[in-house]
Amino acid sequence: MDNIIGRRISAELALPTGGVTAVLKLLEGGATIPFISRYRKEATGGLDEEAVGNIAESYRKLTELLKRRAVILSSIEEQGRMTPELRQKIENCWVAVDLEDIYLPFKPKKRTRAAIAREKGLEPLAALIMRQDGTVPERAAARFVKGEVASVGDALDGASDIIAEWVSENEGARNTIRGLFVREAVLTSKSVKGKEPEGRKYSDYFDRSELLRRMPSHRLLAVFRGEKEGFLRVGAIPGEEKALALLGRIFVRRGSPARELVERAVADGYRRLLRPSLENEALAGAKERAGSEAIKVFAANLRQLLLAPPLGKKRVMAIDPGFRSGCKAVCLDEHGNFLTHFTIYPHPPQSRAAEAAAQLVRAVEQYGIRAVAIGDGTAGRETEQLVLGSGLPAGVEIHTVSEDGASVYSASEYARREFPQLDVTVRGAISIGRRLLDPLSELVKIDPKSIGVGQYQHDVDQGELKRSLDGVVESCVNLVGVELNRASEKLLSYVSGIGETLARNIVDYRTTNGPFRSREELKNVPRLGAKAFEQCAGFLRIAGAQNLLDNTAVHPESYNVVVKMATDAGVSVAGLIAEKRLREGIDLERYVTEKTGMVTLGDIMYELDKPGRDPRGKLEPFSFCDGVKDMGDLRPGMEMQGIVTNITNFGAFVDIGIKQDGLVHVSQMADKYISDPAGVVRLRQRVTVKVLEVDIARGRVSLTMKGV
């Protein structure tokens, strides 16, 4: 069975069978996707993280199909209706929808009209009529008028109900009409009478028709949300005339006395049973596809956000802006440790701007602050202007930081454990500051759905969404690497092979015994066995470790290779790392072993070139245009700088320094056709945009990137 699964996944993903089989074996042995893609390249043939992840997902889906297949086999066995031919057909089926079609005639169902007709003994009559061999239906039906069957009409009606059910459950008919739905189903959405005023945000869909297969995911999800909220009625069917013609070719014989009756039964089977079933399937499939597309966009945005450049090790002042309640300010050291907090009241109604500016300058000088992080929420622009004009010492950087999810973190159990004595607003300011220092380390503490870089996240499959987003977080954490002696419990939990329990044990061990001095010391952590060590060690860094390799991505299993290289070159490991000339002179072929191939050796040399490198870019300060604080300040034609805050299939949202983000529609992103906005912009990118339209009533700003 494993070989069959490996071959099927290989064919589905167009990947080498050997690599797929190796990945499956490693996954079954407890290896993680980051570990396999980083440290088992020889075994997999160099498959990257995306390929390994796709293999894991395909394996999960096939495993679910096998479980469903077992349930179906058991159900038919219990009914006593299993035949060798049927068993073989089921066991050879690898497509979920086909499997359900095979099972449909055997699936326990409520007492249907066809079931009632069978109880009256009318199934032989239905079979006789369905043969259409010259038998006159009325004459044949006369023999069945007895007991509960009061008349020929009753007999024919019952037989028609059975035929209708046969039509709806026929595997070939279902596939034929399913294909028609795929090609020609038209999605229609109409308003629910009387709810138009309340549901006016869905007014674009109050009377809309569009070919289902061409409808973009964001419009589909909007329609489905409108239906869920009770403002829209949604359907999706192809033309009935064509559907009935296709079914007629399958079931109706010309020249038969039973033709008219069979045609009516086929039409009834289509309208009453087959069409509703396939309509539900088509809508569910469209929603699933749209949801998967939305999840992909969400995941791509989350990856960009998590891999945003960190400020680095500088002391930071973070400000959570506010009007009436004041601005909460905190000071953090270069590692994000809390130093102090205070509140300033520069904005109305208190308007103590001069006093606030003086407080900020004193705190910056007292705590050696090198950067200021300002939340981008309410009063964010006004607070930025205050800070810019406060007379801070030269060289202090000023950054605007997204507040999305900060309130979720500050009220969480995790935040209460971190700062039990501090108010939620102070915790929120700390989170803003830490996001500037290291976005990845801080954002992992927040449910990704609260970070604000997705759309319709509550309308998609929540299990699929969680798997995807958790996978993105795990991927980013392991790509960057984690400083073992400073990482939070939450950050450690995403490291390959660790999880929540071991993360807690690592932090407890660190608290009790002090900083880790080597990766090898991890083996002393309770319940961290050999397998967990293998999976996690390469992704953990120990700054200042005696063994310099402990602060690199070189896995401990390869330390002996580096030591041999250094010994052969007549230097220490430190000397090998320091001397590029020595490394360039190494003949890697000499160090190839059964376990260590040229790919791994190349990765080792790449890491030795810049040990412990951070793959993220460099953070640059940014300021919005002066004089623009709200929508009323905007005029068509104005050019300004902005920051991309969200990317969707239909465009990108850009923060231009007002409360409402503007939209650059995909058609306004370039002078050429753009199919994917993510190919043009990235999250948190600085862009120049021009105002196209300002709709204050609807709170919408339309922007363009053309000609700027």
C-alpha positions as semicolon CSV with decimal commas, in nm:
position;residue;x (nm);y (nm);z (nm)
1;M;0,000;0,000;0,000
2;D;0,282;0,243;0,086
3;N;0,435;0,191;-0,259
4;I;0,099;0,260;-0,422
5;I;0,056;0,580;-0,221
6;G;0,408;0,691;-0,303
7;R;0,350;0,637;-0,675
8;R;0,015;0,817;-0,667
9;I;0,161;1,121;-0,488
10;S;0,457;1,119;-0,726
11;A;0,223;1,127;-1,027
12;E;-0,008;1,386;-0,873
13;L;0,273;1,629;-0,787
14;A;0,505;1,540;-1,078
15;L;0,788;1,460;-0,835
16;P;1,041;1,173;-0,845
17;T;0,900;0,859;-0,685
18;G;1,223;0,796;-0,493
19;G;1,214;1,140;-0,334
20;V;0,846;1,109;-0,246
21;T;0,900;0,765;-0,091
22;A;1,193;0,898;0,113
23;V;0,984;1,191;0,241
24;L;0,699;0,960;0,341
25;K;0,939;0,732;0,528
26;L;1,092;1,028;0,712
27;L;0,750;1,171;0,800
28;E;0,638;0,834;0,937
29;G;0,957;0,828;1,143
30;G;0,864;1,156;1,311
31;A;1,070;1,399;1,104
32;T;0,930;1,749;1,044
33;I;0,898;1,931;0,714
34;P;1,169;2,192;0,798
35;F;1,411;1,921;0,910
36;I;1,355;1,704;0,601
37;S;1,395;1,994;0,357
38;R;1,704;2,134;0,535
39;Y;1,898;1,831;0,657
40;R;1,788;1,534;0,445
41;K;1,846;1,666;0,093
42;E;2,049;1,363;-0,012
43;A;1,767;1,127;0,082
44;T;1,496;1,329;-0,094
45;G;1,694;1,430;-0,399
46;G;1,703;1,794;-0,287
47;L;1,326;1,848;-0,257
48;D;1,259;2,194;-0,114
49;E;1,026;2,282;0,172
50;E;0,729;2,353;-0,055
51;A;0,760;2,013;-0,224
52;V;0,798;1,832;0,108
53;G;0,494;2,019;0,244
54;N;0,288;1,928;-0,063
55;I;0,383;1,562;-0,019
56;A;0,278;1,573;0,345
57;E;-0,056;1,733;0,256
58;S;-0,127;1,483;-0,023
59;Y;-0,044;1,199;0,216
60;R;-0,285;1,341;0,473
61;K;-0,565;1,360;0,218
62;L;-0,499;1,008;0,089
63;T;-0,499;0,878;0,446
64;E;-0,841;1,037;0,499
65;L;-0,966;0,877;0,176
66;L;-0,843;0,535;0,291
67;K;-1,028;0,578;0,620
68;R;-1,346;0,671;0,434
69;R;-1,300;0,374;0,201
70;A;-1,277;0,142;0,504
71;V;-1,601;0,287;0,647
72;I;-1,781;0,234;0,315
73;L;-1,658;-0,125;0,281
74;S;-1,770;-0,201;0,635
75;S;-2,114;-0,043;0,577
76;I;-2,183;-0,245;0,261
77;E;-2,055;-0,564;0,430
78;E;-2,296;-0,512;0,719
79;Q;-2,583;-0,474;0,470
80;G;-2,490;-0,809;0,316
81;R;-2,469;-0,651;-0,030
82;M;-2,096;-0,682;-0,095
83;T;-1,977;-0,864;-0,407
84;P;-1,620;-0,938;-0,522
85;E;-1,667;-0,702;-0,817
86;L;-1,795;-0,420;-0,594
87;R;-1,512;-0,466;-0,345
88;Q;-1,253;-0,448;-0,622
89;K;-1,419;-0,137;-0,764
90;I;-1,410;0,037;-0,425
91;E;-1,053;-0,070;-0,346
92;N;-0,935;0,059;-0,684
93;C;-1,102;0,399;-0,637
94;W;-0,871;0,686;-0,538
95;V;-1,098;0,987;-0,599
96;A;-1,323;1,095;-0,313
97;V;-1,617;1,207;-0,529
98;D;-1,609;0,882;-0,730
99;L;-1,599;0,682;-0,408
100;E;-1,911;0,859;-0,283
101;D;-2,088;0,796;-0,618
102;I;-2,016;0,422;-0,588
103;Y;-2,148;0,422;-0,232
104;L;-2,460;0,630;-0,302
105;P;-2,696;0,339;-0,388
106;F;-2,588;0,163;-0,067
107;K;-2,584;0,466;0,158
108;P;-2,843;0,448;0,439
109;K;-3,100;0,717;0,375
110;K;-3,436;0,839;0,500
111;R;-3,755;0,669;0,379
112;T;-3,780;0,806;0,025
113;R;-4,062;0,790;-0,228
114;A;-3,866;0,521;-0,411
115;A;-3,824;0,322;-0,089
116;I;-4,199;0,334;-0,029
117;A;-4,259;0,213;-0,386
118;R;-4,018;-0,075;-0,331
119;E;-4,205;-0,172;-0,016
120;K;-4,516;-0,198;-0,234
121;G;-4,334;-0,443;-0,462
122;L;-4,301;-0,207;-0,760
123;E;-3,928;-0,246;-0,830
124;P;-3,982;-0,528;-1,087
125;L;-4,226;-0,300;-1,272
126;A;-3,969;-0,018;-1,273
127;A;-3,706;-0,256;-1,414
128;L;-3,947;-0,377;-1,681
129;I;-4,033;-0,022;-1,789
130;M;-3,668;0,085;-1,781
131;R;-3,574;-0,192;-2,028
132;Q;-3,794;-0,016;-2,289
133;D;-3,817;-0,339;-2,488
134;G;-4,162;-0,284;-2,636
135;T;-4,361;-0,346;-2,320
136;V;-4,659;-0,114;-2,281
137;P;-4,628;0,037;-1,930
138;E;-5,003;0,046;-1,857
139;R;-5,047;-0,323;-1,941
140;A;-4,745;-0,420;-1,733
141;A;-4,866;-0,206;-1,443
142;A;-5,204;-0,378;-1,434
143;R;-5,041;-0,691;-1,291
144;F;-4,916;-0,490;-0,991
145;V;-5,253;-0,347;-0,885
146;K;-5,303;-0,518;-0,553
147;G;-5,261;-0,456;-0,182
148;E;-5,143;-0,099;-0,125
149;V;-5,133;-0,030;-0,500
150;A;-5,487;0,095;-0,572
151;S;-5,462;0,160;-0,946
152;V;-5,251;0,145;-1,261
153;G;-5,172;0,513;-1,205
154;D;-5,044;0,439;-0,855
155;A;-4,826;0,158;-0,990
156;L;-4,677;0,377;-1,264
157;D;-4,618;0,664;-1,021
158;G;-4,432;0,433;-0,784
159;A;-4,227;0,280;-1,065
160;S;-4,142;0,633;-1,186
161;D;-4,017;0,724;-0,838
162;I;-3,785;0,423;-0,844
163;I;-3,658;0,512;-1,192
164;A;-3,599;0,872;-1,081
165;E;-3,385;0,748;-0,793
166;W;-3,193;0,514;-1,024
167;V;-3,121;0,809;-1,253
168;S;-2,997;1,024;-0,966
169;E;-2,773;0,746;-0,829
170;N;-2,634;0,622;-1,159
171;E;-2,257;0,672;-1,155
172;G;-2,230;0,748;-1,527
173;A;-2,520;0,994;-1,520
174;R;-2,378;1,174;-1,220
175;N;-2,039;1,212;-1,388
176;T;-2,200;1,337;-1,710
177;I;-2,412;1,601;-1,536
178;R;-2,128;1,684;-1,299
179;G;-1,918;1,771;-1,602
180;L;-2,198;1,995;-1,728
181;F;-2,208;2,172;-1,390
182;V;-1,832;2,224;-1,403
183;R;-1,846;2,372;-1,754
184;E;-2,172;2,565;-1,755
185;A;-2,318;2,616;-1,407
186;V;-2,417;2,979;-1,358
187;L;-2,405;3,122;-1,008
188;T;-2,697;3,351;-0,931
189;S;-2,736;3,564;-0,623
190;K;-3,046;3,762;-0,532
191;S;-3,135;3,975;-0,234
192;V;-3,364;3,842;0,036
193;K;-3,681;4,051;0,015
194;G;-3,707;4,313;0,285
195;K;-3,342;4,287;0,390
196;E;-3,191;4,511;0,122
197;P;-3,132;4,815;0,349
198;E;-2,970;4,608;0,622
199;G;-2,755;4,415;0,374
200;R;-2,660;4,706;0,147
201;K;-2,290;4,618;0,168
202;Y;-2,384;4,322;-0,055
203;S;-2,571;4,541;-0,303
204;D;-2,331;4,441;-0,583
205;Y;-2,474;4,089;-0,553
206;F;-2,848;4,165;-0,516
207;D;-2,915;4,052;-0,874
208;R;-2,605;3,895;-1,022
209;S;-2,536;3,605;-1,257
210;E;-2,190;3,478;-1,348
211;L;-2,038;3,159;-1,483
212;L;-1,933;2,972;-1,169
213;R;-1,598;2,848;-1,299
214;R;-1,490;3,201;-1,389
215;M;-1,594;3,370;-1,067
216;P;-1,287;3,487;-0,869
217;S;-1,242;3,361;-0,517
218;H;-1,297;3,695;-0,342
219;R;-1,637;3,744;-0,510
220;L;-1,740;3,388;-0,433
221;L;-1,652;3,427;-0,067
222;A;-1,838;3,760;-0,051
223;V;-2,150;3,594;-0,196
224;F;-2,128;3,301;0,043
225;R;-2,086;3,537;0,338
226;G;-2,392;3,734;0,225
227;E;-2,588;3,408;0,209
228;K;-2,463;3,301;0,554
229;E;-2,569;3,635;0,703
230;G;-2,917;3,598;0,552
231;F;-2,904;3,877;0,292
232;L;-2,861;3,671;-0,027
233;R;-3,013;3,363;-0,189
234;V;-2,753;3,174;-0,392
235;G;-2,783;2,902;-0,655
236;A;-2,567;2,748;-0,927
237;I;-2,711;2,536;-1,210
238;P;-2,654;2,485;-1,584
239;G;-2,927;2,507;-1,845
240;E;-3,195;2,246;-1,779
241;E;-3,262;2,171;-2,145
242;K;-2,903;2,059;-2,203
243;A;-2,897;1,855;-1,883
244;L;-3,214;1,667;-1,976
245;A;-3,085;1,607;-2,328
246;L;-2,768;1,449;-2,190
247;L;-2,967;1,227;-1,955
248;G;-3,203;1,134;-2,237
249;R;-2,914;0,996;-2,438
250;I;-2,822;0,772;-2,146
251;F;-3,164;0,646;-2,037
252;V;-3,429;0,701;-2,309
253;R;-3,479;0,476;-2,614
254;R;-3,654;0,612;-2,920
255;G;-3,963;0,430;-3,042
256;S;-4,038;0,258;-2,713
257;P;-4,396;0,268;-2,577
258;A;-4,239;0,353;-2,240
259;R;-4,040;0,647;-2,377
260;E;-4,269;0,925;-2,253
261;L;-4,298;0,777;-1,905
262;V;-3,920;0,726;-1,880
263;E;-3,857;1,082;-2,000
264;R;-4,087;1,215;-1,727
265;A;-3,915;0,998;-1,465
266;V;-3,571;1,110;-1,582
267;A;-3,678;1,477;-1,566
268;D;-3,820;1,420;-1,218
269;G;-3,499;1,246;-1,109
270;Y;-3,296;1,538;-1,237
271;R;-3,507;1,818;-1,090
272;R;-3,593;1,661;-0,757
273;L;-3,281;1,457;-0,677
274;L;-2,982;1,490;-0,909
275;R;-2,981;1,866;-0,966
276;P;-3,007;1,963;-0,595
277;S;-2,737;1,709;-0,508
278;L;-2,493;1,832;-0,773
279;E;-2,581;2,197;-0,708
280;N;-2,485;2,153;-0,343
281;E;-2,170;1,972;-0,454
282;A;-2,083;2,247;-0,703
283;L;-2,137;2,524;-0,449
284;A;-1,943;2,335;-0,182
285;G;-1,661;2,272;-0,430
286;A;-1,656;2,637;-0,536
287;K;-1,647;2,747;-0,174
288;E;-1,367;2,501;-0,099
289;R;-1,161;2,620;-0,397
290;A;-1,221;2,985;-0,311
291;G;-1,135;2,912;0,050
292;S;-0,814;2,735;-0,047
293;E;-0,718;3,032;-0,264
294;A;-0,793;3,274;0,020
295;I;-0,586;3,061;0,256
296;K;-0,294;3,065;0,012
297;V;-0,310;3,445;-0,005
298;F;-0,337;3,465;0,376
299;A;-0,040;3,229;0,416
300;A;0,174;3,424;0,168
301;N;0,093;3,751;0,347
302;L;0,166;3,597;0,687
303;R;0,502;3,468;0,564
304;Q;0,599;3,815;0,442
305;L;0,490;3,972;0,769
306;L;0,677;3,719;0,985
307;L;0,991;3,760;0,776
308;A;0,979;4,140;0,788
309;P;1,320;4,292;0,868
310;P;1,393;4,329;1,241
311;L;1,532;4,648;1,388
312;G;1,808;4,454;1,558
313;K;1,951;4,498;1,903
314;K;1,868;4,858;1,985
315;R;1,689;5,009;2,282
316;V;1,332;5,100;2,190
317;M;1,057;5,326;2,315
318;A;0,714;5,203;2,208
319;I;0,399;5,417;2,213
320;D;0,041;5,289;2,199
321;P;-0,141;5,608;2,089
322;G;-0,475;5,729;2,220
323;F;-0,676;6,049;2,260
324;R;-0,883;6,072;2,576
325;S;-0,701;5,798;2,768
326;G;-0,358;5,922;2,664
327;C;-0,065;5,746;2,495
328;K;0,094;5,454;2,681
329;A;0,474;5,458;2,641
330;V;0,721;5,186;2,742
331;C;1,098;5,157;2,724
332;L;1,262;4,825;2,632
333;D;1,625;4,720;2,627
334;E;1,793;4,579;2,317
335;H;1,660;4,229;2,396
336;G;1,301;4,347;2,443
337;N;1,314;4,335;2,822
338;F;1,074;4,577;2,993
339;L;1,238;4,878;3,163
340;T;0,966;5,130;3,247
341;H;0,633;5,277;3,137
342;F;0,454;5,611;3,157
343;T;0,153;5,786;3,004
344;I;0,148;6,113;2,810
345;Y;-0,155;6,327;2,715
346;P;-0,058;6,530;2,408
347;H;-0,395;6,516;2,230
348;P;-0,741;6,656;2,303
349;P;-0,912;6,683;2,543
350;Q;-0,601;6,726;2,765
351;S;-0,376;6,871;2,489
352;R;-0,058;6,870;2,702
353;A;0,170;6,842;2,399
354;A;0,471;7,037;2,532
355;E;0,473;6,839;2,855
356;A;0,444;6,512;2,658
357;A;0,733;6,604;2,427
358;A;0,955;6,683;2,725
359;Q;0,868;6,346;2,886
360;L;0,961;6,164;2,569
361;V;1,298;6,340;2,539
362;R;1,382;6,268;2,905
363;A;1,298;5,898;2,869
364;V;1,500;5,867;2,548
365;E;1,806;6,020;2,715
366;Q;1,764;5,833;3,045
367;Y;1,727;5,486;2,892
368;G;1,953;5,523;2,590
369;I;1,670;5,480;2,340
370;R;1,778;5,445;1,976
371;A;1,441;5,397;1,808
372;V;1,075;5,485;1,866
373;A;0,791;5,250;1,764
374;I;0,449;5,416;1,721
375;G;0,131;5,210;1,686
376;D;-0,066;5,283;1,369
377;G;-0,412;5,280;1,526
378;T;-0,623;5,563;1,669
379;A;-0,420;5,885;1,710
380;G;-0,121;5,719;1,541
381;R;-0,055;5,996;1,288
382;E;-0,101;6,268;1,547
383;T;0,141;6,092;1,782
384;E;0,395;6,050;1,501
385;Q;0,383;6,426;1,436
386;L;0,434;6,492;1,807
387;V;0,739;6,264;1,822
388;L;0,887;6,414;1,504
389;G;0,858;6,762;1,651
390;S;0,966;6,678;2,006
391;G;1,337;6,746;1,955
392;L;1,467;6,393;2,006
393;P;1,846;6,347;1,993
394;A;1,994;6,301;1,645
395;G;2,005;5,945;1,519
396;V;1,691;5,822;1,697
397;E;1,486;5,635;1,437
398;I;1,108;5,670;1,423
399;H;0,897;5,378;1,294
400;T;0,524;5,318;1,253
401;V;0,423;4,967;1,361
402;S;0,102;4,776;1,289
403;E;-0,117;4,731;1,597
404;D;-0,318;4,443;1,448
405;G;-0,351;4,174;1,713
406;A;-0,168;4,368;1,986
407;S;-0,486;4,388;2,195
408;V;-0,540;4,014;2,145
409;Y;-0,192;3,943;2,282
410;S;-0,221;4,191;2,570
411;A;-0,538;4,025;2,701
412;S;-0,411;3,670;2,652
413;E;-0,314;3,421;2,920
414;Y;0,038;3,421;2,778
415;A;0,071;3,800;2,824
416;R;-0,063;3,774;3,179
417;R;0,206;3,517;3,257
418;E;0,476;3,739;3,103
419;F;0,367;4,061;3,276
420;P;0,128;3,979;3,562
421;Q;0,169;4,321;3,726
422;L;0,110;4,533;3,417
423;D;-0,211;4,672;3,270
424;V;-0,332;4,538;2,933
425;T;-0,261;4,872;2,766
426;V;0,101;4,862;2,882
427;R;0,133;4,503;2,758
428;G;0,000;4,623;2,422
429;A;0,270;4,891;2,402
430;I;0,536;4,632;2,488
431;S;0,410;4,414;2,204
432;I;0,435;4,709;1,961
433;G;0,795;4,771;2,063
434;R;0,894;4,408;2,041
435;R;0,739;4,384;1,694
436;L;0,985;4,649;1,582
437;L;1,280;4,473;1,747
438;D;1,193;4,131;1,603
439;P;0,855;4,086;1,430
440;L;0,883;3,707;1,415
441;S;0,955;3,656;1,784
442;E;0,659;3,869;1,888
443;L;0,398;3,780;1,626
444;V;0,421;3,407;1,701
445;K;0,247;3,485;2,031
446;I;-0,069;3,594;1,848
447;D;-0,327;3,382;1,667
448;P;-0,239;3,445;1,299
449;K;-0,607;3,514;1,224
450;S;-0,582;3,824;1,444
451;I;-0,283;3,977;1,267
452;G;-0,495;4,136;0,995
453;V;-0,331;4,011;0,675
454;G;-0,610;3,789;0,542
455;Q;-0,965;3,823;0,414
456;Y;-1,270;3,607;0,475
457;Q;-1,069;3,399;0,722
458;H;-1,386;3,316;0,915
459;D;-1,554;3,188;0,597
460;V;-1,299;2,923;0,503
461;D;-1,233;2,573;0,635
462;Q;-1,092;2,642;0,981
463;G;-0,897;2,316;0,998
464;E;-0,726;2,384;0,666
465;L;-0,662;2,745;0,768
466;K;-0,500;2,643;1,096
467;R;-0,282;2,377;0,931
468;S;-0,167;2,623;0,667
469;L;-0,093;2,912;0,901
470;D;0,076;2,693;1,161
471;G;0,290;2,553;0,880
472;V;0,389;2,905;0,773
473;V;0,485;3,003;1,129
474;E;0,687;2,682;1,173
475;S;0,859;2,739;0,839
476;C;0,952;3,100;0,918
477;V;1,076;3,024;1,269
478;N;1,302;2,745;1,147
479;L;1,422;2,942;0,844
480;V;1,543;3,228;1,065
481;G;1,661;3,013;1,356
482;V;1,602;3,072;1,725
483;E;1,837;3,207;1,990
484;L;1,805;2,936;2,253
485;N;1,887;3,146;2,558
486;R;1,648;3,431;2,478
487;A;1,359;3,271;2,293
488;S;1,015;3,278;2,451
489;E;0,830;2,957;2,525
490;K;0,592;3,033;2,240
491;L;0,872;3,085;1,987
492;L;1,047;2,765;2,097
493;S;0,725;2,568;2,054
494;Y;0,743;2,625;1,675
495;V;1,098;2,492;1,644
496;S;1,119;2,160;1,459
497;G;1,060;1,867;1,694
498;I;0,987;2,069;2,009
499;G;0,620;2,158;2,061
500;E;0,456;2,314;2,366
501;T;0,560;2,064;2,634
502;L;0,930;2,056;2,545
503;A;0,932;2,435;2,501
504;R;0,807;2,471;2,857
505;N;1,067;2,222;2,978
506;I;1,347;2,411;2,800
507;V;1,244;2,742;2,959
508;D;1,215;2,577;3,303
509;Y;1,560;2,421;3,262
510;R;1,703;2,756;3,152
511;T;1,547;2,931;3,451
512;T;1,685;2,672;3,694
513;N;2,031;2,613;3,546
514;G;2,108;2,938;3,368
515;P;2,186;2,986;2,997
516;F;2,266;2,687;2,779
517;R;2,637;2,664;2,706
518;S;2,610;2,418;2,418
519;R;2,356;2,242;2,199
520;E;2,466;1,916;2,359
521;E;2,328;2,042;2,691
522;L;1,978;2,022;2,541
523;K;1,994;1,647;2,604
524;N;1,967;1,723;2,976
525;V;1,621;1,879;2,932
526;P;1,352;1,643;3,067
527;R;1,176;1,442;2,792
528;L;1,399;1,584;2,517
529;G;1,521;1,258;2,369
530;A;1,747;1,168;2,079
531;K;1,475;1,212;1,815
532;A;1,372;1,556;1,938
533;F;1,738;1,660;1,958
534;E;1,796;1,546;1,600
535;Q;1,497;1,748;1,480
536;C;1,557;2,072;1,671
537;A;1,932;2,115;1,725
538;G;2,018;2,264;1,385
539;F;1,755;2,537;1,420
540;L;1,867;2,658;1,764
541;R;2,149;2,911;1,809
542;I;2,369;2,977;2,111
543;A;2,540;3,314;2,088
544;G;2,882;3,311;2,252
545;A;2,902;2,932;2,271
546;Q;3,248;2,780;2,309
547;N;3,186;2,574;1,996
548;L;3,128;2,833;1,724
549;L;2,921;2,583;1,526
550;D;2,655;2,599;1,798
551;N;2,568;2,945;1,665
552;T;2,526;2,830;1,305
553;A;2,279;2,627;1,099
554;V;2,532;2,343;1,074
555;H;2,369;2,038;1,234
556;P;2,560;1,867;1,516
557;E;2,560;1,546;1,308
558;S;2,792;1,727;1,065
559;Y;3,031;1,882;1,318
560;N;3,284;1,603;1,258
561;V;3,298;1,697;0,889
562;V;3,384;2,059;0,972
563;V;3,640;1,950;1,230
564;K;3,806;1,724;0,971
565;M;3,815;2,009;0,718
566;A;3,980;2,236;0,975
567;T;4,229;1,968;1,082
568;D;4,324;1,896;0,721
569;A;4,378;2,271;0,669
570;G;4,595;2,289;0,982
571;V;4,368;2,533;1,168
572;S;4,096;2,531;1,431
573;V;3,729;2,551;1,342
574;A;3,743;2,920;1,436
575;G;4,037;2,965;1,201
576;L;3,850;2,792;0,919
577;I;3,551;3,021;0,968
578;A;3,776;3,328;0,978
579;E;3,978;3,243;0,664
580;K;3,773;3,255;0,344
581;R;4,084;3,167;0,143
582;L;4,118;2,837;0,327
583;R;3,752;2,750;0,271
584;E;3,775;2,829;-0,099
585;G;4,066;2,586;-0,132
586;I;3,877;2,288;0,012
587;D;3,804;2,000;-0,225
588;L;3,456;1,900;-0,106
589;E;3,470;1,568;-0,291
590;R;3,717;1,446;-0,027
591;Y;3,450;1,476;0,242
592;V;3,163;1,299;0,073
593;T;3,036;1,004;0,277
594;E;2,737;0,775;0,265
595;K;2,541;1,019;0,484
596;T;2,695;1,349;0,373
597;G;2,671;1,434;0,005
598;M;2,773;1,733;-0,201
599;V;2,443;1,913;-0,139
600;T;2,491;1,903;0,239
601;L;2,857;1,997;0,207
602;G;2,755;2,298;-0,003
603;D;2,509;2,404;0,267
604;I;2,781;2,371;0,531
605;M;3,023;2,590;0,335
606;Y;2,749;2,847;0,275
607;E;2,686;2,865;0,650
608;L;3,054;2,888;0,739
609;D;3,082;3,187;0,506
610;K;2,848;3,392;0,728
611;P;2,772;3,200;1,047
612;G;2,429;3,261;1,199
613;R;2,318;3,494;0,919
614;D;1,964;3,634;0,938
615;P;1,781;3,578;0,608
616;R;1,560;3,880;0,667
617;G;1,639;4,216;0,510
618;K;1,734;4,548;0,664
619;L;1,473;4,776;0,822
620;E;1,456;5,133;0,695
621;P;1,272;5,421;0,870
622;F;0,959;5,555;0,699
623;S;0,742;5,864;0,732
624;F;0,402;5,945;0,581
625;C;0,333;6,263;0,384
626;D;0,287;6,579;0,591
627;G;-0,054;6,742;0,600
628;V;-0,258;6,427;0,535
629;K;-0,440;6,298;0,842
630;D;-0,787;6,193;0,722
631;M;-0,989;6,132;0,405
632;G;-1,089;6,496;0,388
633;D;-0,726;6,590;0,319
634;L;-0,710;6,374;0,006
635;R;-0,761;6,501;-0,349
636;P;-0,760;6,302;-0,675
637;G;-0,418;6,321;-0,838
638;M;-0,221;6,352;-0,512
639;E;0,095;6,139;-0,503
640;M;0,216;6,003;-0,172
641;Q;0,417;5,733;0,000
642;G;0,243;5,438;0,160
643;I;0,298;5,096;0,314
644;V;0,134;4,779;0,178
645;T;-0,074;4,636;0,463
646;N;-0,262;4,353;0,294
647;I;-0,252;4,169;-0,038
648;T;-0,557;4,002;-0,192
649;N;-0,642;3,842;-0,525
650;F;-0,802;4,167;-0,641
651;G;-0,534;4,413;-0,534
652;A;-0,337;4,554;-0,243
653;F;-0,438;4,772;0,051
654;V;-0,201;5,057;0,128
655;D;-0,168;5,262;0,445
656;I;-0,119;5,627;0,340
657;G;-0,131;5,772;0,690
658;I;-0,506;5,802;0,744
659;K;-0,743;5,577;0,936
660;Q;-0,869;5,406;0,618
661;D;-0,631;5,205;0,399
662;G;-0,660;5,276;0,028
663;L;-0,705;5,005;-0,235
664;V;-0,483;4,966;-0,540
665;H;-0,697;4,742;-0,759
666;V;-0,504;4,480;-0,956
667;S;-0,587;4,672;-1,276
668;Q;-0,411;4,978;-1,131
669;M;-0,087;4,810;-1,027
670;A;0,101;4,829;-1,356
671;D;0,066;4,929;-1,721
672;K;0,052;4,560;-1,816
673;Y;-0,186;4,278;-1,724
674;I;-0,131;4,149;-1,371
675;S;-0,278;3,815;-1,264
676;D;-0,132;3,802;-0,913
677;P;-0,082;4,118;-0,703
678;A;0,172;3,928;-0,489
679;G;0,399;3,924;-0,792
680;V;0,410;4,306;-0,791
681;V;0,416;4,404;-0,424
682;R;0,502;4,245;-0,091
683;L;0,365;4,306;0,255
684;R;0,507;4,610;0,440
685;Q;0,666;4,733;0,115
686;R;0,703;5,108;0,074
687;V;0,521;5,220;-0,242
688;T;0,439;5,546;-0,420
689;V;0,071;5,579;-0,509
690;K;-0,164;5,835;-0,663
691;V;-0,517;5,905;-0,540
692;L;-0,783;5,815;-0,798
693;E;-1,105;5,859;-0,604
694;V;-1,219;5,941;-0,250
695;D;-1,560;5,812;-0,140
696;I;-1,608;5,956;0,208
697;A;-1,966;5,824;0,241
698;R;-1,852;5,462;0,193
699;G;-1,513;5,509;0,356
700;R;-1,323;5,406;0,042
701;V;-1,004;5,539;-0,115
702;S;-0,904;5,422;-0,463
703;L;-0,535;5,443;-0,550
704;T;-0,316;5,370;-0,850
705;M;0,048;5,281;-0,899
706;K;0,039;5,365;-1,268
707;G;0,239;5,662;-1,388
708;V;0,392;5,746;-1,049
